[in-house]
Amino acid sequence: MIFMTYLRALFAFGILATLAVGFKPLAIGLLRAALLVLKPRESEEQRTSRNNLRGVLMLNSMATELETTQPNLAAELRLLACRA
Protein backbone atom coordinates (compact mmCIF):
# COMPACT_ATOMS: atom_id res chain seq x y z
CA MET A 1 0.00 0.00 0.00
CA ILE A 2 2.75 2.46 0.87
CA PHE A 3 4.47 1.65 -2.41
CA MET A 4 1.30 2.55 -4.34
CA THR A 5 1.05 5.88 -2.51
CA TYR A 6 4.63 6.75 -3.43
CA LEU A 7 4.03 5.61 -6.99
CA ARG A 8 0.95 7.85 -7.29
CA ALA A 9 2.86 10.81 -5.87
CA LEU A 10 5.72 10.20 -8.28
CA PHE A 11 3.29 9.90 -11.19
CA ALA A 12 1.53 13.14 -10.19
CA PHE A 13 4.87 14.91 -9.89
CA GLY A 14 5.84 13.66 -13.35
CA ILE A 15 2.63 14.97 -14.86
CA LEU A 16 3.08 18.31 -13.10
CA ALA A 17 6.69 18.60 -14.33
CA THR A 18 5.60 17.77 -17.89
CA LEU A 19 2.90 20.43 -17.80
CA ALA A 20 5.35 22.96 -16.37
CA VAL A 21 7.81 22.32 -19.19
CA GLY A 22 5.09 22.35 -21.82
CA PHE A 23 3.48 25.58 -20.68
CA LYS A 24 6.68 27.41 -19.76
CA PRO A 25 6.52 29.85 -22.72
CA LEU A 26 2.92 30.69 -21.85
CA ALA A 27 3.80 31.25 -18.21
CA ILE A 28 6.74 33.48 -19.13
CA GLY A 29 4.53 35.51 -21.47
CA LEU A 30 1.90 35.97 -18.78
CA LEU A 31 4.53 37.06 -16.26
CA ARG A 32 5.97 39.60 -18.71
CA ALA A 33 2.50 40.95 -19.46
CA ALA A 34 1.80 41.30 -15.75
CA LEU A 35 5.11 43.10 -15.29
CA LEU A 36 4.24 45.55 -18.06
CA VAL A 37 0.89 46.24 -16.40
CA LEU A 38 2.55 46.92 -13.04
CA LYS A 39 5.56 48.83 -14.38
CA PRO A 40 5.09 50.17 -17.92
CA ARG A 41 8.14 50.62 -20.09
CA GLU A 42 9.43 54.15 -20.49
CA SER A 43 9.13 55.80 -23.88
CA GLU A 44 12.16 56.36 -26.09
CA GLU A 45 12.09 60.07 -25.28
CA GLN A 46 12.09 59.42 -21.53
CA ARG A 47 14.99 56.98 -21.79
CA THR A 48 16.97 59.40 -23.95
CA SER A 49 16.41 62.31 -21.59
CA ARG A 50 17.36 60.15 -18.58
CA ASN A 51 20.59 59.08 -20.31
CA ASN A 52 21.39 62.70 -21.23
CA LEU A 53 20.85 63.80 -17.64
CA ARG A 54 23.09 60.99 -16.42
CA GLY A 55 25.81 62.13 -18.84
CA VAL A 56 25.53 65.76 -17.74
CA LEU A 57 25.74 64.76 -14.09
CA MET A 58 28.77 62.60 -14.82
CA LEU A 59 30.55 65.44 -16.66
CA ASN A 60 29.81 67.87 -13.84
CA SER A 61 31.08 65.37 -11.30
CA MET A 62 34.31 64.93 -13.25
CA ALA A 63 34.66 68.71 -13.54
CA THR A 64 34.26 69.11 -9.79
CA GLU A 65 36.96 66.50 -9.15
CA LEU A 66 39.38 68.19 -11.55
CA GLU A 67 38.67 71.78 -10.48
CA THR A 68 41.73 72.12 -8.24
CA THR A 69 44.27 70.21 -10.34
CA GLN A 70 43.21 71.08 -13.89
CA PRO A 71 40.87 74.08 -14.00
CA ASN A 72 40.98 74.41 -17.79
CA LEU A 73 39.87 70.81 -18.27
CA ALA A 74 37.14 71.31 -15.68
CA ALA A 75 35.88 74.33 -17.62
CA GLU A 76 35.87 72.30 -20.84
CA LEU A 77 33.90 69.53 -19.15
CA ARG A 78 31.35 72.03 -17.86
CA LEU A 79 31.06 73.48 -21.35
CA LEU A 80 30.38 70.01 -22.75
CA ALA A 81 27.82 69.40 -20.02
CA CYS A 82 25.99 72.61 -20.93
CA ARG A 83 25.71 71.55 -24.57
CA ALA A 84 24.38 68.08 -23.81
Buried (B, 14 or more C-beta within 10 A) or exposed (E): EEEEEEEEEEEEEEEEEEEEEEEEEEEEEEEEEEEEEEEEEEEEEEEEEEEEEEEBEEBBEBBEEBBEEEEEEBEBBBEBBEEE
